[in-house]
Amino acid sequence: MSLASEKTISVATFRRSGEKVATPVWVVPVDGDRFGFWTSSTSGKAKRLKNNPAVEITPCNQRGAVSAGAVTTAGTAELVTSGPEFDAVQAAVKAKYGFQVPMSKFFNTIGAKFKGRDQPYGDTVVVITPQR
């Protein structure tokens, strides 16, 4: 099974210290063996990827729990803020996750306001190329 066909994957990014930070994300195919997801340009994930594009990806559940025996794959991430890949990932996420998208946006907006910050929703696409 391709990682892009999973409902949720855990994407581990790396802090400058080398510490791994794993986050569950929705995932869609991009082309070939590449896949993508969206995030906020102000998220910690996006900030870490600007400093280090290395990622580790593993299938997981919605809460980020990885099943015993799940295979982790190394890869490289690219941040995309416009253009055909951006549009394709945006459309694919909306098609795959349907009604969950506006619900997620609503709760994200509430959470950001509660924390006293303005966090754009899904304004950055992350395209991952797995290592072979």
Summary of the structure (lengths in Angstrom):
residues: 132
radius of gyration: 14.1
end to end distance: 15.5
largest distance: 42.2
contacts: 375
relative contact order: 0.24
helix: 30%
strand: 34%
